[in-house]
Amino acid sequence: MKPYHIRRQEKSMEKEEIFSIIKEKTHVTLSMCCNEEPYLVTVNYAFDRDSFYFHCANEGKKLDFLKKNNKIYGQILDDRGYITGECNYNYATVQFTGEASFLESEEEKYYALALMIDQLEADPEKVKKEMLSRNLSGVTIIKTLTLSCPPIKQNLQRLRYVPLQNFCREL
């Protein structure tokens, strides 16, 4: 599918702002589709270069959908609050498309869980010591390779959707 252009150029973000939102926020809302049925779920995540990681139980609706169709669309919301007196709301979103895959090896699972704990916990070492000493066979870790993200400001005249991998390397 051909990406849409951003209609209001002033709404585009610099890549530093995109990564600031990704790094500061803790939840992403993912949309999925299976057999023409949509499904929307919000999960906590960790981010590393060009991939998002999230975990879930070994069975459930998310897994059923992703096993049949691994394409996802994600959105991270930066809620900046209601603008009093203007009947308006201030927010920014980072949206992306991606393909989900299931991590199989214990090493990959430990890496992803440690990353999540580091990014989400106030005292990560204590939590990692407890959580990562367990058998991870009861946990499914999903890695979402990000294929594209929102327009970034190149200059005032041109905006483009870019693969997240292409400008991760530039930061």
N, C-alpha and C positions, 0 to 999 in steps of 0.2 A: 504494500500500500504506500502510495506517495505521501510523504509527510505534509501536513498543513503548515502554512506560514503563520507567524504570529501577526494578528491583525493590528494590534496597538504596540508599536515599537518601544514605547516608553515602559512597557511591561516586561521587556526582556531583561535578563540579568547577566552581569559579568560572571565569568567562570568562578572567580573567587567567592562570590555570593552563593552560587550554586553549591559549591563544596562546603561553605560555611553552614548552610542549612542542612546538608547531608550529615555533617559531622556533629552538629549541635542537637539535632532531633533524635528521637528514640523509636518512633513508630512510622511505619509505612503502610498505606492502604493499597492492597493488591487486587486487581480485577482479573478474573479468569473466565473462561467459557468452555463448556463441554456440552455437546449435543444440543447446541443452540440455547442452552440455559446459562445465564450469567451468574457469577458468584463474586462477591466482594468481601474481603476480610482484612482487618487491620492487625498487624503483627509487629513485635519489636524486632530490631535488626542490628546487624553490624555491617560495616562497609569497609572494603579493602580494595583500593585502586579502581577496579571496574566491575566489582561484584558485590551484591548484597547477600547476606546470609541470614536465615531465620530457621527456627527449630519448631518441631511439632511432635505429636505422638505418632506412633507407627501406623495408625489408621485414622480415617476421618475424611470429611468432605474435601479439604484442601488437597490431600494426597490423591483422592479419587479423581478430582479434576485435573491435577497436574500430570498424573500418569497417562491420561487420555489426550491432554493438550498442554504442552509445557510452555506455551506462550503466555506472558503476563504483561500487564500494564500497571505501573506503580505510581503512586503520588505521595509525596511527603509535604505536609502542610506546616507552614510557619505562620501561626496565628498571631497577628500583631494588634488585634483588638478592634473594637467598635470605635468609629470616629463620631464622637458626640456632636450633635447639631447638624450633621451632614447626611444622616440616614444612610450611612455607608460603612463598609467594613474593610479593614486593612489586613491583607494577608499576602503571602507569596507561596507558590508551590513549585516543587521540582517534580517533573513528570518524566517517566522513562518507560521504554519497552525493554523486554528481556526474555531470555529463555532459561527456564528452571531445570536444574539437574539435581539428582540425589547423590549426596556424598556417601561413598561406600566404605572407605578405609577408616579404621580407628584414628589414624594419624590426621586425616583430613577433618574428621569430626572434632577431635581435640583442638585442632587449630581454630576452627570456626567457633566453637564454644568459648575458647579462651579469648578470642577477639570480641565476642559478644559481651563477655564478662568484663573485659578491660574497658569497653566503651559504655557499659551501662551501670556498673557498680561503683559505689563510692569507695569501697575497700576491696578491690578486685583480688588481691592475693589470698585473702581469707576465703572468699567464695570459690576461687579456682582450686584451692587446696581441697575443699570439701567436694565440690561438684565433679572435678576432673579425676577424682580417685574412684569414681563409680564406673560400672560397666555401662557403656553407651549403646548397647544393643536395643534398648527400649526407646531410643531417641532417633528421630529422623531429622537430618540437617539438610536444608535445601539451599543450594547456591544458585543465585540468579545472575547470570552474565548479562550485563547491561549493554543493549545494542544501540540505543540512541537516547538522547536526553533533550531538554528544552533548548530553544534558541539562545545563543549567547551573543552579546554585543560585539560585533566586529568593528563596526563604525556606525554612524547614524543612518547610513543608507542601506546597508546590507545585513541581514540576519540569516542564520542558517541553523538547521538541526545538525548536530554532529554526534558521531559515535563517542560515547563517554571515554573509551580507551584512548582516543586520539588526543584529548586534552588533559587526561590524567597525567600523562608523561610530562606535560609542560609545567605543571605546578611545582 
